[in-house]
Amino acid sequence: KQNNPKASFKVMDCREINSLQQGFDVIIFGFCFPYLTKEDVLKLIEEASILLNSNGLLYISTMIGDYEKDSRITTSSDGKNSMFIHYHEPSYLIEALEKQEFKILENYTKLYQEGGDTDLFLIAKK
């Protein structure tokens, strides 16, 4: 916001994105997918498609893995907290984007050194 004071930023539960009543040029889903079920993720992509203006951009980053086999409860590095983490498969994410008529501009992965997980980064244009 400091670098772009005219921009509007919202911090909210991404599963409530359909409550927004305006169009957007960019929607960023930065590592929120690990905390969402596959069904929530697919619904979110559909709702983002509705909210994005023509030529709008959608950014997605998440952890790659077999949704059924790899998703599990994990513990924080200090051992004090645990949470359920969902791993997502690029194939169904890309299929969902294409179903909503997104054009994939970027599709790349990066190995996360500390945990050994692989992260997926997608940028798509409406």
Secondary structure, 3 states (H helix, E strand, C coil): CCCCCCCCCCCCCHHHHHHCCCCEEEEEEECCHHHCCHHHHHHHHHHHHHHEEEEEEEEEEEEECCHHHHCEEEECCCCCCEEEECCECHHHHHHHHHHCCCEEEEEEEEECCCCCCEEEEEEEEC
